[in-house]
Amino acid sequence: MPVHTPAIACPEDLDLLRNIYQDICRERCIHEGSHASTEVARALMYLFSQGVLDEVGIRETMRIYFDRKRVLH
């Protein structure tokens, strides 16, 4: 199993982040290249840089992020 260091992404990390990004965009009907898709990518990279490295943790944090964002709008 690869050793993960926050802010240093291994190919496996990039694959995971890309898969989560694509799933979120598909589930929320976010078009690639849109402002919203950039926001998703930034949020994912921020989580990764803060040490949230496991898929379950990333997905759950993103779910909470979108739930809170919806409440604020």
C-alpha positions as CSV (number, residue, x, y, z in Angstrom):
1,M,0.0,0.0,0.0
2,P,1.4,3.4,-1.0
3,V,2.4,5.9,1.7
4,H,0.2,9.0,1.5
5,T,1.5,12.5,2.3
6,P,-0.9,15.4,2.2
7,A,-0.2,17.8,-0.7
8,I,1.9,15.2,-2.5
9,A,-0.4,13.2,-4.7
10,C,0.5,9.8,-6.0
11,P,-1.0,8.5,-9.2
12,E,-3.5,6.4,-7.1
13,D,-4.5,9.5,-5.2
14,L,-5.2,11.4,-8.5
15,D,-7.2,8.5,-9.8
16,L,-9.3,8.5,-6.6
17,L,-9.8,12.2,-6.7
18,R,-10.7,12.1,-10.4
19,N,-13.3,9.3,-9.8
20,I,-14.9,11.2,-6.9
21,Y,-14.9,14.4,-9.0
22,Q,-16.6,12.6,-11.9
23,D,-19.2,11.0,-9.6
24,I,-20.1,14.2,-7.9
25,C,-20.4,16.1,-11.2
26,R,-22.6,13.3,-12.6
27,E,-24.8,13.0,-9.5
28,R,-25.3,16.7,-9.3
29,C,-25.6,17.4,-13.0
30,I,-22.5,19.6,-13.0
31,H,-21.0,20.2,-16.4
32,E,-17.3,19.8,-16.8
33,G,-15.6,23.1,-17.3
34,S,-18.3,25.0,-15.5
35,H,-17.8,27.3,-12.5
36,A,-19.4,24.6,-10.3
37,S,-17.1,21.9,-11.5
38,T,-14.1,24.1,-10.7
39,E,-15.5,24.5,-7.2
40,V,-15.8,20.8,-6.8
41,A,-12.2,20.3,-7.9
42,R,-10.9,23.0,-5.6
43,A,-12.8,21.5,-2.6
44,L,-11.4,18.0,-3.4
45,M,-7.9,19.3,-3.6
46,Y,-8.3,21.3,-0.4
47,L,-9.5,18.2,1.5
48,F,-6.6,16.3,0.1
49,S,-4.1,19.0,1.1
50,Q,-5.6,19.0,4.6
51,G,-5.0,15.3,5.0
52,V,-8.4,13.8,4.2
53,L,-7.0,10.9,2.2
54,D,-9.6,8.1,2.4
55,E,-12.4,7.8,-0.1
56,V,-15.2,7.5,2.5
57,G,-13.9,10.6,4.4
58,I,-13.6,12.6,1.2
59,R,-17.1,11.6,0.0
60,E,-18.7,12.3,3.3
61,T,-17.1,15.7,3.7
62,M,-18.2,16.6,0.2
63,R,-21.7,15.5,1.0
64,I,-21.7,17.7,4.1
65,Y,-20.2,20.6,2.1
66,F,-23.0,20.5,-0.5
67,D,-25.7,20.1,2.1
68,R,-24.5,23.2,3.9
69,K,-24.0,25.1,0.7
70,R,-27.6,24.4,-0.2
71,V,-28.9,25.7,3.1
72,L,-26.9,28.9,2.7
73,H,-28.5,29.7,-0.7
